[in-house]
Amino acid sequence: MPGWVLPPGWVLAPGWVLPPGWVLAPGWVLPPGWVLPPGWILPPGWIRPPYFVWQLDNAGPGEICRAGGARSRTGGARSRTCDTVGAEPHVRHGRARSRAGDTVGRMDSVAESVVASVARIAVAGSALSLGIVGLAELAWEVRRSRPKPVLRDTGPLATVNYVGIGAFVVVGLGTALSMAGTIPLPGPGGMAVRAFGILVLAAAGWLAAWGLRSIGRQLASSPEVRPDTVLVTRGAFGMVRHPLYLSILLLWAGGALALGSWLLAAGGAALVPAFVARCRLEERLLVGHFGEAYLAYAARVPMLVPRPAGRGWPRRER
């Protein structure tokens, strides 16, 4: 900086380069062997005095920081001062900035830890809630009295929803507790990914609750049509034709993002084509039972992915 001078008694050796604006007063001495900031040149033959070193980690522009003073034979602590030209000696600006940086780093670390903990709780809670609701729905189906199915499929696709629910309960809960099969998500970007995953989990729970309320007593875990089956097109079923299946897939996606889990991501990706096939299977049964009424419904409402309002829908899914 302009107007800066070297401390009294220090001499600059041949070959040394001063930063722009530094002034070398006659007769001043620079102790040999000091480690200098970038751009300074150490001439050959210089020897560092005992216990002197530039504190580059704490020193900022325009500061001279040195470690020195008495040191015990057992390796006791040395004193350190930071002198700023144009200010009072021994002002420890470097140390203050270091402490401020440490404080910011600790705050970031605490924030990351809090977001990661909330993500684990959200995934574990979602897995437990899904398991409880699934078991309750099965118990309700067994106890209620309905006419026998007129159309039903018992092939391998009939178990896709059970696999999707059961696997998420096991994998999601296990991953949240052990963090096995996850990748690190550090920094603000990682916190943003986790936060978005938590929002996706919340959206999945909201969609599942809305779908269950919309379908009411028409809920069936198997692909079947009974004589008293009614075509539900209101509520969540006015947004997509299979909102409950979409909520399960969103749970897998949200859990993968919240925990950084490649295992949940791979499982969710593998379930997408299986759920699409299950949807098509159910729709063949529903078209056979409701005919044009279901085709008109399918022309208005997409299968799994909501679309912006006002856009035209395809005539039918192929």
C-alpha positions in Angstrom: 0.0 0.0 0.0 1.3 3.5 -0.6 3.2 4.9 2.3 4.1 1.6 3.8 7.6 1.2 5.2 9.6 -1.7 6.7 10.0 -1.7 10.4 13.1 0.1 11.8 16.3 -1.9 11.7 15.3 -4.1 8.8 17.4 -4.2 5.5 16.2 -5.5 2.2 18.8 -7.9 0.6 19.7 -7.8 -3.1 17.1 -9.5 -5.2 14.2 -8.9 -2.9 11.1 -7.4 -4.5 8.7 -5.1 -2.6 5.0 -4.9 -3.3 3.9 -1.8 -5.3 3.8 1.3 -3.1 6.1 -0.1 -0.4 8.9 2.3 0.7 12.3 1.1 1.9 13.9 3.5 4.4 17.7 3.7 4.5 19.2 1.5 7.1 16.2 -0.7 7.7 16.7 -4.5 8.0 14.5 -7.4 6.9 15.2 -10.5 8.9 16.5 -13.3 6.7 14.6 -16.5 6.0 11.1 -15.1 6.3 8.4 -16.8 4.1 6.8 -14.0 2.0 3.5 -13.4 0.4 3.0 -14.3 -3.3 5.2 -12.3 -5.6 8.1 -11.8 -3.2 11.5 -13.3 -4.0 13.8 -15.0 -1.5 17.4 -14.3 -2.4 20.0 -17.1 -2.1 21.9 -17.5 1.2 19.3 -16.0 3.5 18.8 -17.8 6.8 15.6 -17.7 8.8 16.1 -16.6 12.4 14.7 -18.9 15.1 11.0 -19.0 15.6 10.2 -16.3 12.9 7.7 -17.0 10.1 5.2 -15.1 8.1 1.6 -15.9 9.2 0.1 -16.1 5.8 -3.0 -17.8 7.0 -4.1 -14.9 9.1 -2.3 -11.9 7.5 -4.3 -9.8 5.1 -3.2 -7.2 2.6 -1.1 -4.6 4.3 -0.2 -6.6 7.4 3.1 -7.9 8.8 2.5 -10.9 11.1 5.4 -12.5 12.8 5.8 -15.3 15.4 8.6 -15.0 17.8 9.6 -14.1 21.3 10.7 -16.5 24.0 10.0 -20.2 23.6 10.5 -22.8 26.3 12.6 -25.8 25.8 9.6 -28.0 26.0 8.0 -26.3 22.9 5.8 -23.8 24.6 3.6 -21.4 22.7 5.2 -18.4 20.9 3.8 -14.9 20.8 2.4 -13.5 17.6 1.7 -9.9 16.6 0.3 -8.4 13.5 1.4 -4.8 12.7 -0.4 -2.7 10.2 1.4 0.3 8.7 -0.5 3.5 9.3 -2.2 2.0 12.4 -1.3 1.3 15.9 1.2 -1.6 16.3 0.2 -5.1 17.4 -3.4 -4.8 16.1 -4.4 -8.4 15.5 -6.6 -7.9 12.4 -5.4 -11.2 10.9 -6.5 -13.2 14.0 -9.8 -11.4 14.1 -10.5 -12.3 10.4 -9.5 -15.8 11.1 -12.0 -16.1 14.0 -14.7 -14.5 11.9 -14.0 -17.1 9.1 -14.1 -19.9 11.7 -17.4 -18.6 13.0 -18.9 -18.6 9.5 -17.6 -22.0 8.8 -19.1 -23.4 12.0 -22.5 -21.8 11.2 -22.4 -23.4 7.8 -21.5 -26.7 9.3 -24.4 -26.5 11.8 -26.8 -25.6 9.1 -25.8 -28.6 7.0 -26.1 -30.8 10.0 -29.6 -29.5 10.8 -30.8 -29.9 7.2 -29.3 -33.4 7.0 -31.0 -34.4 10.3 -34.4 -33.0 9.1 -34.0 -35.0 5.9 -33.4 -38.2 7.7 -36.4 -37.7 10.0 -38.6 -36.8 7.0 -37.6 -40.0 5.1 -38.0 -42.2 8.1 -41.3 -40.6 9.0 -42.6 -41.0 5.4 -41.5 -44.7 5.4 -43.3 -45.5 8.7 -46.4 -43.6 7.7 -46.6 -45.4 4.3 -46.3 -48.8 6.1 -49.0 -47.9 8.6 -51.4 -46.6 6.0 -50.8 -49.6 3.7 -51.5 -52.1 6.5 -54.6 -50.2 7.6 -55.9 -50.2 4.0 -55.4 -53.9 3.7 -57.1 -54.6 7.0 -60.1 -52.4 5.9 -60.4 -54.2 2.5 -60.5 -57.6 4.3 -63.1 -56.6 6.8 -65.5 -54.7 4.5 -68.2 -56.5 2.5 -68.3 -56.0 -1.3 -69.7 -58.0 -4.2 -67.2 -60.4 -5.9 -65.1 -58.9 -8.8 -66.5 -59.2 -12.3 -63.1 -58.4 -13.8 -59.8 -59.1 -12.1 -56.1 -59.7 -12.9 -53.9 -61.8 -10.7 -50.7 -61.7 -12.8 -47.3 -60.3 -11.7 -48.3 -56.7 -12.2 -51.0 -57.1 -9.5 -48.2 -57.0 -6.9 -46.4 -53.8 -8.2 -48.0 -51.5 -5.6 -47.2 -53.9 -2.8 -43.6 -54.0 -3.9 -43.3 -50.3 -4.3 -44.8 -49.7 -0.8 -43.0 -52.4 1.0 -39.6 -51.7 -0.6 -39.8 -48.0 0.3 -40.6 -48.9 3.9 -37.6 -51.2 4.2 -35.1 -49.3 2.0 -36.2 -45.8 3.0 -36.2 -46.5 6.8 -32.9 -48.4 6.6 -31.2 -45.7 4.6 -32.4 -42.9 6.9 -31.1 -44.8 10.0 -27.8 -46.0 8.6 -27.1 -43.6 5.6 -25.9 -46.6 3.7 -25.9 -46.2 -0.1 -25.7 -42.4 0.0 -23.3 -39.8 -1.4 -22.1 -36.6 0.3 -24.1 -33.4 -0.3 -21.8 -30.7 1.1 -22.2 -26.9 1.0 -25.2 -24.7 0.1 -25.8 -26.8 -3.1 -26.2 -29.9 -1.0 -28.5 -28.2 1.5 -30.7 -27.0 -1.4 -30.9 -30.6 -2.9 -31.9 -32.0 0.5 -34.4 -29.2 1.1 -36.0 -29.9 -2.3 -36.2 -33.6 -1.5 -38.0 -32.8 1.7 -40.5 -30.7 -0.2 -41.1 -33.6 -2.6 -41.7 -35.9 0.3 -44.3 -33.4 1.7 -45.9 -33.2 -1.8 -46.1 -37.0 -1.9 -47.8 -37.2 1.5 -50.3 -34.4 0.5 -51.1 -36.2 -2.8 -51.6 -39.5 -1.1 -53.9 -38.0 1.5 -55.9 -36.2 -1.2 -56.1 -39.3 -3.3 -57.4 -41.5 -0.4 -60.0 -38.9 0.4 -61.1 -38.6 -3.2 -61.5 -42.3 -3.9 -63.1 -43.1 -0.6 -64.8 -46.6 -0.5 -63.8 -47.3 -4.1 -60.2 -48.0 -3.0 -58.9 -51.4 -4.1 -55.4 -52.7 -3.8 -55.8 -55.2 -6.6 -56.5 -54.5 -10.3 -60.2 -55.4 -10.4 -63.7 -54.2 -11.2 -66.7 -55.1 -9.0 -70.5 -54.6 -9.8 -70.6 -51.6 -7.4 -67.4 -49.9 -8.8 -67.9 -46.2 -9.5 -65.7 -44.2 -11.8 -64.0 -41.5 -9.7 -63.0 -38.4 -11.6 -63.1 -35.7 -8.8 -60.4 -34.4 -6.5 -56.9 -35.8 -7.0 -58.3 -38.0 -9.8 -59.1 -34.9 -11.8 -55.4 -34.0 -11.8 -54.0 -37.4 -12.8 -55.8 -40.8 -13.3 -53.5 -42.6 -10.8 -52.6 -40.1 -8.0 -51.8 -42.8 -5.4 -49.3 -44.5 -7.6 -47.7 -41.1 -8.4 -47.4 -40.4 -4.6 -45.4 -43.6 -4.2 -43.0 -42.7 -7.0 -42.6 -39.2 -5.4 -41.7 -40.8 -2.1 -38.9 -42.7 -3.8 -37.7 -39.5 -5.6 -37.9 -37.3 -2.5 -36.1 -39.8 -0.4 -33.3 -40.1 -2.9 -32.8 -36.3 -3.0 -33.2 -35.7 0.7 -30.6 -38.4 1.6 -28.4 -38.3 -1.5 -29.2 -42.0 -1.8 -28.3 -43.7 -5.1 -30.1 -46.8 -3.8 -33.4 -45.0 -3.5 -32.8 -43.3 -6.9 -32.2 -46.6 -8.6 -35.1 -48.3 -6.9 -37.5 -45.4 -7.9 -36.2 -45.4 -11.5 -36.8 -49.2 -11.7 -40.4 -48.8 -10.4 -41.5 -46.2 -13.0 -42.0 -48.6 -15.9 -43.6 -51.2 -13.5 -46.1 -48.7 -12.3 -46.9 -47.5 -15.9 -47.5 -51.1 -16.9 -49.8 -51.5 -13.8 -51.7 -48.4 -14.7 -52.3 -49.7 -18.3 -53.5 -53.0 -16.9 -56.0 -51.4 -14.7 -57.2 -49.1 -17.5 -57.9 -52.1 -19.8 -60.2 -53.4 -17.1 -61.9 -50.0 -16.6 -62.4 -49.5 -20.3 -64.0 -52.9 -20.5 -66.4 -52.0 -17.7 -67.1 -48.3 -18.3 -66.4 -48.1 -22.0 -66.7 -44.6 -23.6 -67.1 -43.0 -20.2 -63.5 -44.0 -19.2 -62.1 -43.1 -22.6 -63.6 -39.6 -22.3 -62.0 -39.4 -18.8 -58.6 -40.5 -20.1 -58.9 -37.9 -22.9 -59.2 -35.1 -20.3 -56.8 -36.3 -17.6 -53.2 -37.5 -17.9 -52.1 -40.8 -16.5 -49.3 -39.9 -14.0 -47.7 -36.6 -14.9 -49.9 -33.5 -14.3 -50.0 -31.1 -17.2 -50.7 -27.3 -17.2 -54.4 -26.4 -17.2 -55.8 -25.4 -20.6 -53.7 -27.7 -22.7 -55.4 -30.3 -24.8 -55.2 -33.9 -23.8 -54.5 -36.9 -26.1 -57.5 -38.9 -27.2 -56.3 -42.0 -25.4 -53.1 -43.5 -24.0 -51.4 -45.9 -26.4 
